[in-house]
Amino acid sequence: MADARPFHWEFEPPKIPRERFLVEGGVALDGTIRVSGAKNAALKMLAAATLTGERCVFSNVPEIEDVRVMAETLSDMGVVVDHPEQNVYEVSAGDVDWLFVPLEAAAKMRASFMLLGPLLSRFGEVVISNPGGDRIGRRPVDLHVDAMRAMGAQIDYRYGYYYAKAPGRLRGTEVRFPFVSVMGTENAMLAATLADGHTVIRPAAQEPEIDDLILFLNKMGAEVSRTYPDTIEVVGKRRLRGAEHSVMPDRIETGTFAIAAGVTGGHVVLEGADGGTIAALVEVLEQTGISVTTGDGRVEVDARSIGPGTMRPVDITTGPYPELATDIQPPTTVLLTQAAGDSRVHEAIFEDRLEWTGELAKMGAKIDLKGTQRAVVHGPAKLHAADVEISDLRAGASLILAALAAEGTSSIGGAHHVRRGYENIERKFLDLGARIERVQEGELGNSG
Ligand code: EPU
């Protein structure tokens, strides 16, 4: 299917409070923090809860803006969402009276499209906005739509919305993707749990968040299994039941703080972390000379004896799991500015995920872009404070890391982007001895 254009006619993004981070660099981070639940698992589980009318209870849900948006989107459709205590969400989708996911939700968060599969499969119809682009490049949803069509759905695209119908039930089938897609795999998998018959998804993405989602689905009474590393099979059921689940730790947050230790020449212990899910990053950190110990639900990173400026350069390439995650590429790029020599970065997943390095350059980083997806990072660069602007979530966390390693006090605008995916990031940095504060400024429009 052609790459459908998002529809922005008459759409006014809501005003959201504008915030900045003020970060005074030069402190080697030292201490212990607890890693939060995984954003990219929690969001899909909240969507999956619409597969049943019974109550689903989630713990270890990160308190982040994207989760709040997903909860609000569900509430707007008539789903009962309770938030009885910090990090706990309860979802009851007994009555869904409005099978409509508006542009307002899609503009804030691409993961709103995760409602396509479960709503279509359970209720037989949904009207859902095209989530369109993002600041990290064109991000189409054709694979999701093609997967639903392969399962028998009729989907029309009009005025920025997909009108999806599944007369009768969706049918189990072989869903063949041209390449690996995380949410494409998840959407097909959720739809298949209530489809008539057996579905085979391949190549299926291998991200650990997908396996955590499978655990939850099977607690709901679904029959989902990863039969080969790149194959997921689902036997459809007539109905699913409520279930409880504790969300896995966030591996991108784990990686971000691991790199924070490295880039400041510090020592950080991450509790409640799963070192196995960041193996590709651990390899990169060890190649630079940073010491990493994993096991027993903790990750310990010690860069005190190597420190910025003396680390070894490393060439990195992002890829689908188990390769190095694209979400950890921006923080890793910051680390490489402190290596003694040139490192090459190849961002193989997204088109524009190196653009933000223009902001990093304002802090003294020496980075040559080779097209849009490759760069050479010349290290070691002496980073200095600057006034910079965040364009997306991961770039935001990375600019904080750069500011922590820089001399002087940096002012980082667009702090709301970081709130989307990191729970209380400044509190965690403060606990590690960083000098960081979040300050309010007037108001600005959301950029999703
Ligand atoms: N793609 C298509 N058509 C589709 C779907 C994807 O062409 O229908 C392309 C994308 O444009 C991209 C590639 O396929 O070039 C892979 O994208 P994928 O579908 O795997 O990404 P996603 O599912 O949209 C999730 C995460 C991202 C993470 C990527 C890759 C969530 C909510 N988002 O996105 O996380 O970068 O997988 O691992 O799970 C983040 O957390 O900051 C973030 C952006």
Residues whose N, C-alpha, C, O or C-beta is under 5 A from the ligand:
A	BS01	EPU	N40 A111 R138 R139 P140 V141 D142 L143 H144 V180 S181 V182 M183 G184 T326 D327 I349 F350 L393
